[in-house]
């Protein structure tokens, strides 16, 4: 089917930011997930972590005000909040592997209904370089994914089983897509719809999803502000 009125990346990032608790230690993956930092809720102070060795960074600086000694793992300019800390790569990964992160927010190529994630390589293409994602999906207490619901050629990104090389097994607990917010019931290997765009029926959503969708109680309306 042709998908109309789907959310853009800023809107997906905004929705994910609404679920970050005050004081949570959060790693934002390279690329799309970095946008979450721009939508922190007033009155909440999540503590953002980046693999290259910063804890307590804030929103991106205004254009022209960048300090290029201050960057995240994706080489994007960042600002610092009071109390921010710097440390070496080994210490950064000790935080991740030691279970000190509450949430890791990542992008994905595929997410399976049992919580598996593939986000680093498509088949045999490209140079193998999983980076820090493998540590993040195993070390963080909760793993959330931001993604378009389908690929550019319309194939589902939420699937019964991943066909690309895995980054982690049974680790994703929630997915924020351009069409819906979906929990992953790892124990029962199923997707549970929490919210969907109001103009989409469940049949519409199911038609662009590669695994069966389940509903427990009422499905909320996925409503976000106009962002670009």
VONU-508103 format. One record per residue: residue in three letters; x, y, z of N, C-alpha, C, CB in turn. Coordinates in steps of 0.05 Angstrom, whole numbers. Each point is the difference from the previous one (the first is absolute). Glycine has a CB too. Layout:
<rs>
   r   n_px   n_py   n_pz  ca_px  ca_py  ca_pz   c_px   c_py   c_pz  cb_px  cb_py  cb_pz
 ALA      X      Y      Z      X      Y      Z      X      Y      Z      X      Y      Z
...
</rs>
This chain:
<rs>
   r   n_px   n_py   n_pz  ca_px  ca_py  ca_pz   c_px   c_py   c_pz  cb_px  cb_py  cb_pz
 UNK     17    -24      0    -17     24      0     17     25      0    -36    -25     24
 UNK     26     47    -33     14     26      1     -6     13     27     -3      6    -51
 UNK     25      1     65     -3     11     27     -2     31     -2     25    -39     20
 UNK    -47     50    -10     -4     28      0      2     11     28    -29     -4    -40
 UNK     40     29     43      0     13     26     18    -12     21    -45     13    -12
 UNK     66    -27      4     17    -12     21     17     21     13      0    -43    -26
 UNK     10     37     50     17     18     15     27      3    -13    -25    -12     42
 UNK     37     36    -39     28      3     -8     18     -6     24    -13     35    -34
 UNK     39    -34     29     20     -8     21     -2     17     25     30    -16    -36
 UNK    -34     42     32     -3     18     23    -24     -7     17     22     36    -26
 UNK    -44    -43     14    -24     -7     15      3    -27     14    -27     26    -33
 UNK     41    -45     21      5    -25     13     18      4     24     -5    -25    -44
 UNK     26     42     41     18      6     22    -14     14     22     38      3    -32
 UNK    -56     16     25    -16     14     21    -16    -20     16     -3     40    -29
 UNK    -10    -59     15    -17    -19     15     17    -18     19    -32      0    -39
 UNK     55     -8     29     18    -16     17      9     15     25     15    -25    -41
 UNK    -10     51     37     10     17     23    -21      2     22     27     26    -32
 UNK    -53    -29     25    -21      2     21      2    -23     20    -29     22    -34
 UNK     42    -44     27      1    -23     18     26     -2     16    -29    -23    -32
 UNK     47     43     29     25     -1     15     -5     12     28     27      4    -43
 UNK    -20    -19     63     -5      8     27     20     21     10    -20    -45      9
 UNK     11     61     10     18     19     12     24    -15     13    -39     33      8
 UNK     63    -23    -13     24    -12     12     10    -26    -13    -16     20     41
 UNK      3    -29    -62      8    -24    -14     27      4    -14    -48    -13     -6
 UNK     65     -7      6     25      0    -15     -6    -12    -27     29     -3     42
 UNK    -25     19    -63     -9     -7    -27     22      2    -21    -46     15     13
 UNK     50    -36    -29     18      2    -23    -17      3    -25     35    -28     24
 UNK    -28     48    -40    -14      4    -26     18     -9    -22    -25     39     19
 UNK     15    -58    -35     16    -11    -22      6     20    -21    -21    -43      9
 UNK     41     37    -25     10     18    -21    -22      3    -22     47    -15      9
 UNK    -50     40    -18    -19      6    -21    -27      9     11     23    -32    -29
 UNK    -44     19     18    -28      6      7     -5      3     30    -13    -24    -41
 UNK     22      5     58     -6      2     29     12     25     13     -2    -49      1
 UNK     23     61    -12     11     24     11    -20     23      3     44    -14    -19
 UNK    -65     13      2    -20     21      0    -16      1     26     -3     -5    -49
 UNK      3    -17     64    -16     -1     25      9     21     19     -6    -49     -6
 UNK     31     56      7     11     20     19    -14     27     -3     44    -24      0
 UNK    -54     30    -24    -12     26     -5    -28      2     12     26      3    -42
 UNK    -38    -25     51    -28      1      9     -3     -9     29    -13     -9    -47
 UNK     33     14     63     -2     -6     28    -23     16     13     49     -9      2
 UNK    -65     -3     14    -24     12     12      9     20     22    -28    -41    -11
 UNK     17     65     11      6     19     21     -6    -12     27    -10     38    -31
 UNK     28    -35     50     -4    -11     27     12    -28      3    -41     26      2
 UNK     50    -38    -23     14    -26      1     29      5     -8    -42    -26    -10
 UNK     60     12     24     29      3     -6     12    -28     -5      2     42     28
 UNK     -6    -54    -52     14    -24     -6     30      6     -3    -41    -19    -23
 UNK     58      0     28     29      3     -2     10    -16    -24      4      7     51
 UNK      3      8    -72      7    -13    -25     29     -8      0    -35     26    -24
 UNK     40    -51     14     27    -12     -1      7     -5    -29     -7    -21     45
 UNK     32     25    -52     10     -6    -26     26    -17      2    -22     42    -19
 UNK     24    -61      1     22    -20      2     28     12     -1    -30    -32    -21
 UNK     33     55      8     27     12     -2      9     14     26     -9      5    -49
 UNK     -9     -4     69     10      8     26    -12     25     12     40    -22    -13
 UNK    -66     27     10    -13     23     13    -25    -10     14     18     32    -35
 UNK    -22    -22     59    -25     -5     15    -11     27      8     17    -46     17
 UNK    -42     51    -25    -13     24      8      0     22    -22     12    -11     46
 UNK    -15      2    -71     -1     20    -22    -29      9     -4     41    -20    -22
 UNK    -44     42      8    -27     11     -5     -7      1    -29      5     27     41
 UNK    -21     -8    -48     -9      3    -28     22     10    -18    -46      9     16
 UNK     43    -13    -42     20     10    -19      1     30      2     -8    -40    -30
 UNK     32     51     26      2     30      0    -12     12    -25     42     -4     27
 UNK    -48     30    -26     -9     14    -24     22      0    -21    -31     29     29
 UNK     23    -28    -54     19      0    -21     18     25      2    -32    -24    -30
 UNK     58     19     28     19     21      3     11      3     29    -23     23    -37
 UNK     11    -38     56      9      1     27     12    -26      9    -36     33      9
 UNK     43    -50    -28     11    -26      7     29      3     11    -28    -21    -35
 UNK     34      4     55     27     -4      9      8    -28     -8     -5     33     40
 UNK     22    -36    -60      5    -26    -12     19    -17     17     -7     21    -44
 UNK     14    -11     68     13    -18     20    -22    -15     16     39     31      3
 UNK    -64    -23     -7    -23    -13     14    -17    -14    -20      1     35     37
 UNK      2    -61    -40    -16    -15    -19    -10    -26     12     27     20    -38
 UNK    -47    -32     26    -10    -26      8     13    -22    -17    -44     21     16
 UNK     35    -45    -12     12    -23    -15     -5      2    -30     -6    -28     40
 UNK    -14     43    -48     -6      4    -28     14     25    -12    -43    -23      7
 UNK     62     34      9     15     24     -9    -17     24     -4     32    -30    -22
 UNK    -55     31     36    -17     23      0      6     18     24    -36    -26    -23
 UNK     35     52     19      5     19     22    -21     -2     21     23     31    -32
 UNK    -14    -29     57    -18     -2     23      5     24     19     -2    -51     -4
 UNK    -16     56     22      4     18     22      2    -16     26    -25     37    -24
 UNK     34    -24     45      4    -14     26    -19     12     20     48    -10    -11
 UNK    -59     -8     28    -16      9     23     18      3     25    -41    -23    -20
 UNK     33     38     40     16      2     24      5    -27     12    -19     45      9
 UNK     44    -50     -2      8    -26     12      8    -21    -20    -31     10     35
 UNK     32     -3    -61      8    -19    -21     29    -10      6    -30     23    -33
 UNK     35    -48     24     26    -13      5     11    -11    -25    -14    -11     46
 UNK     41     11    -47     15    -12    -23     16    -23     10      2     45    -23
 UNK      2    -66      6     15    -23      8      9    -15    -25    -26     -4     44
 UNK     43    -16    -40     11    -14    -24    -20    -21     -9     47      8     16
 UNK    -40    -19    -40    -17    -20    -13     -5    -24     18     17     16    -45
 UNK      5    -25     58     -3    -24     17    -19      4     22     47    -12    -11
 UNK    -46     35     24    -19      6     22    -28      2    -11     36     25     25
 UNK    -39    -13    -48    -27      3    -12    -13    -28     -4     15     42    -23
 UNK      1    -60     12    -11    -27     -5     -2    -16     26     20      1    -46
 UNK     -5      5     66     -4    -12     26    -27      8     12     49      0      8
 UNK    -58     24    -13    -26      9      8    -22    -16    -14     18     46      8
 UNK    -14    -50    -34    -20    -15    -16      0    -29      9      7     31    -39
 UNK     16    -44     39      1    -29      7     -6     -6     29     34     -5    -36
 UNK    -31     26     53     -6     -4     28    -29      3      7     45     15      9
 UNK    -62     -9    -29    -29      2      5     -8     27     12     -1    -49      5
 UNK     16     70    -10     -6     26     12    -18     18    -17     44     -4     23
 UNK    -51     -5    -46    -18     16    -17    -29    -10      3     38      9    -33
 UNK    -56     10     36    -28     -8      3    -12     -6    -28     -4     28     41
 UNK     11    -13    -61    -12     -3    -26     21      4    -22    -45     17     18
 UNK     43    -33    -38     15      4    -25    -21      4    -22     40    -28     15
 UNK    -38     50    -30    -19      6    -22     16     -2    -26    -29     30     30
 UNK     21    -49    -47     15     -6    -24    -17      0    -25     30    -27     28
 UNK    -18     29    -51    -14     -5    -25      2    -30     -7     10     47    -16
 UNK    -25    -55     -4      0    -28     -7     -6     -5    -30    -14    -10     47
 UNK     25    -11    -58     -7     -9    -26    -24    -19      2     48      4    -16
 UNK    -47    -21     37    -22    -19      6     -3     -4     30      8    -23    -45
 UNK    -32     19     54     -6     -8     27    -19    -24     -1      7     47     19
 UNK      0    -69     -5    -17    -24     -1    -18      0     24     36    -25    -24
 UNK    -58     10     22    -20     -1     21     10    -13     26    -34     -3    -36
 UNK     57    -10     35     12    -10     25     20     19     12     -7    -46    -18
 UNK     10     70      7     18     20     11     27      1    -13    -24     -5     41
 UNK     30    -12    -60     25      1    -14      2     26    -17      2    -51     -2
 UNK     23     61     -1      4     24    -16     23     -4    -19    -18     28     38
 UNK     15    -18    -62     21      2    -20      2     29     -8     -8    -48    -17
 UNK     32     59     22      2     29     -7     28      8    -10    -35      8     35
 UNK     51    -27    -43     27      8     -8      9    -10    -27     10     -1     47
 UNK    -23    -18    -60      9    -10    -25    -23    -13    -15     46     -7     19
 UNK    -46     12    -46    -20    -12    -17     13    -23    -15    -26     44     -5
 UNK     20    -69     12     11    -23    -13     31      1      1    -40     -1    -30
 UNK     52     -3      6     29     -1     -1     12     26    -10     -3    -48     -9
 UNK    -13     69      7      9     25    -10     15     16     21    -38      1    -32
 UNK     58     14     24     14     18     18     21    -13     18    -41     27     -1
 UNK     56    -10     14     21    -10     18    -12     -6     28     34     27    -25
 UNK    -28    -51     36    -11     -6     27      9     20     20     -1    -48    -12
 UNK    -19     62     25      7     20     20    -24      5     18     32     22    -32
 UNK    -37    -40     50    -23      2     17      2     23     20     -7    -50     -5
 UNK     32     58     11      3     23     18    -10     -6     28     -4     30    -39
 UNK     -5     -9     53     -9     -3     28    -28    -11      3     30     37     10
 UNK    -45    -40    -32    -27     -9      3     -3    -27     13    -10     26    -41
 UNK     29    -44     36     -2    -27     12      2      2     30     20    -20    -41
 UNK     -3     38     51      3      4     29    -25     13     11     50      3     -5
 UNK    -60     17     -9    -24     15     10    -24    -18      3     18     40    -22
 UNK    -24    -57      3    -24    -16      1      2    -22     22     -8      9    -49
 UNK     32    -15     57      3    -20     21      4     13     28     20    -30    -34
 UNK    -10     55     34      6     13     26    -22     18     11     46     -3    -14
 UNK    -62     15     -3    -20     18      9    -24    -15     12     14     33    -35
 UNK    -27    -21     55    -22    -14     13    -25     -1    -18     17     16     44
 UNK    -19      3    -62    -23      0    -19     10     10    -27    -33      9     38
 UNK     24    -22    -59      8      8    -27    -25      8    -16     40    -32      2
 UNK    -39     56    -13    -22     10    -17     11      6    -27    -24     19     39
 UNK      7    -22    -59      8      4    -28    -17     21    -13     15    -48     -3
 UNK     -2     66    -12    -14     20    -17      4     -9    -29      7     38     34
 UNK    -28    -39    -50      3     -9    -27    -25      8    -17     29    -38     16
 UNK    -25     41    -42    -23      0    -18    -13    -28      1     22     35    -30
 UNK    -48    -36     26    -13    -26      2      7    -19    -22    -38     23     23
 UNK     44    -12    -46      8    -16    -23     25     12    -13    -48    -14     -8
 UNK     61     -2     -9     23      9    -15     -8     19    -23     25    -42     12
 UNK     -6     54    -26     -6     17    -22    -15    -14    -22     40     27     11
 UNK    -36    -53    -14    -15    -14    -20    -24    -15     11     42     -5    -25
 UNK    -51     13     49    -25    -10     11      1    -26     15    -20     24    -37
 UNK     43    -35     43      2    -25     14     -1      5     30     27    -20    -37
 UNK    -41      2     52     -2      4     29     27     -1     14    -45    -21     -3
 UNK     48     38     23     24      0     17     -6    -15     27     16     43    -22
 UNK    -42    -46     28     -8    -16     23     -8    -28    -11    -15     41     27
 UNK     30    -61    -19     -2    -26    -13     -2    -23     20     27     18    -38
 UNK    -34    -41     27     -2    -24     17     28     -9      9    -41    -14    -24
 UNK     60     15      6     28     -7      7     18     17    -18    -13    -47     13
 UNK     35     57     -2     19     17    -15     14    -17    -21      6     30     40
 UNK     -2    -18    -63     15    -14    -21     28     12     -4    -43    -10    -22
 UNK     48     34     35     26     12     -1     16     -9     25    -18     40    -25
 UNK     45    -37     24     16     -8     23     -9     14     25     39     -8    -30
 UNK    -40     -7     52    -11     11     25     20     18     15    -29    -40      3
 UNK     18     60     10     16     16     19     -4    -10     28     -5     40    -30
 UNK    -20    -48     36     -6    -11     27    -24    -18     -1     19     41     20
 UNK    -21    -58      0    -22    -20      1    -18      6     23     30    -35    -21
 UNK    -56     35     16    -20      3     21      4     24     18     -5    -48     -1
 UNK     10     72    -11      7     23     16    -18     24     -4     46    -16     -2
 UNK    -59     19    -20    -16     24     -6    -27     -3     15     22      7    -45
 UNK    -30     14     59    -25     -1     15    -22     19    -11     27    -13     40
 UNK    -18     33    -55    -20     19    -12     10     11    -26    -17     12     46
 UNK     -1     -8    -65      7     11    -26    -18     24     -6     15    -46    -17
 UNK     -2     68     10    -15     24     -8      4      2    -31      7     24     46
 UNK    -29    -26    -60      2      0    -29    -15     25    -11      4    -50     -2
 UNK     -3     52    -25    -14     22    -13    -30     -4      0     40      7    -29
 UNK    -49    -30     39    -29     -6      0    -11     -7     27      5    -15    -46
 UNK     12      6     65    -11    -11     24     22     -1     22    -33    -27    -27
 UNK     23     23     52     18     -7     22     -7    -29      8      3     49     17
 UNK     17    -66    -17     -5    -29      3     18    -11     21    -14     -3    -48
 UNK      3    -11     67     16    -14     20      8    -28    -11    -23     25     38
 UNK     46    -34    -29      9    -27     -8     -2    -18     25     32     18    -36
 UNK    -50    -37     35     -4    -19     21     20    -23     -5    -50     12      6
 UNK     74     -9      5     21    -19     -6     -7    -28      8     33     37      5
 UNK    -44    -40     19     -6    -26     10    -19    -16    -18      6     18     46
 UNK    -25     -4    -59    -19    -14    -17      5      5    -30    -33      4     37
 UNK     55     10    -43      8      5    -28    -23     12    -16     33    -38      3
 UNK    -42     62      6    -21     13    -15      1     30      3    -29    -41      8
 UNK     18     54    -28     -2     30      0    -28      7     11     32      4    -40
 UNK    -32     16     59    -25      9     12     -2     30     -6      2    -35     37
 UNK    -24     43    -51     -4     27     -8    -10     17     23     -9    -15    -47
 UNK     24     36     53     -8     19     21    -14     24    -11     38    -15     28
 UNK    -27     26    -50    -12     24    -13      4     -3    -30     10     29     40
 UNK    -28    -17    -55      2      1    -29    -11     27    -10     -4    -51     -4
 UNK     12     58    -20    -11     25    -12    -30     -3     -2     43      9    -26
 UNK    -58     11     33    -30     -2      1    -12     -8    -27      1     33     36
 UNK     11    -24    -58    -13     -6    -26      6    -28    -11      3     49     -9
 UNK     14    -64     23      6    -27     -9    -18    -20     16     48     13    -11
 UNK    -59    -32     -4    -13    -22     14     20    -21      8    -42      8    -27
 UNK     34    -26     44     18    -22      7      7    -17    -24    -19      0     47
 UNK      0     -4    -65      6    -15    -24     21     14    -17    -47    -18      0
 UNK     45     45     -2     21     15    -15     27     -4     12    -34     34    -12
 UNK     36    -32     39     25     -4     14     11    -28     -4    -14     35     33
 UNK     -4    -54    -31      9    -28     -3     11     -5    -28    -34    -14     34
 UNK     22     27    -54      8     -5    -28     29      8     -6    -48      6    -12
 UNK     59     12     29     28      9     -4     18    -10     22    -17     41    -24
 UNK      9    -61     38     15    -12     22      5    -29     -6    -19     32     34
 UNK     44    -41    -30      8    -27     -8     -5    -22     21     33     21    -29
 UNK    -47    -14     50     -7    -20     21    -27      8     11     49     -8     12
 UNK    -62    -11      0    -27      5     10      0     21     23    -13    -47    -12
 UNK     -5     66     10     -3     20     21    -22     -8     20     15     36    -33
 UNK    -10    -30     58    -19     -7     21     -9     25     14     22    -45      6
 UNK    -45     44      7    -12     22     14     -8     -9     28    -16     21    -43
 UNK     24     -5     63     -9     -6     27    -13     26     11     37    -35      8
 UNK    -63     35     -6    -15     24      8     -2     19    -23     17     -6     47
 UNK    -21     32    -40     -4     20    -20     26      8    -13    -40     17     25
 UNK     39    -11    -51     23     10    -15     -2     31      0      4    -42    -29
 UNK     16     56     39     -1     29      2      5     13    -27     15     -4     46
 UNK    -22     29    -48      5     15    -25     28     12      2    -50     11     -5
 UNK     66    -16    -16     27     11     -2     -2     28    -11     20    -46     -7
 UNK    -18     65     25     -3     28     -7     25     15      8    -50     -2      5
 UNK     62     17    -24     25     15      5     -3     28    -12     27    -44      0
 UNK    -10     62      9     -1     27    -12     11      1    -28      4     19     46
 UNK     -9      3    -60     12      4    -26     29      7      3    -44     15    -19
 UNK     62    -31      9     29      4      3     13     -5    -27     -1    -12     49
 UNK     22     26    -55     15     -5    -25     29      6      4    -41     11    -27
</rs>
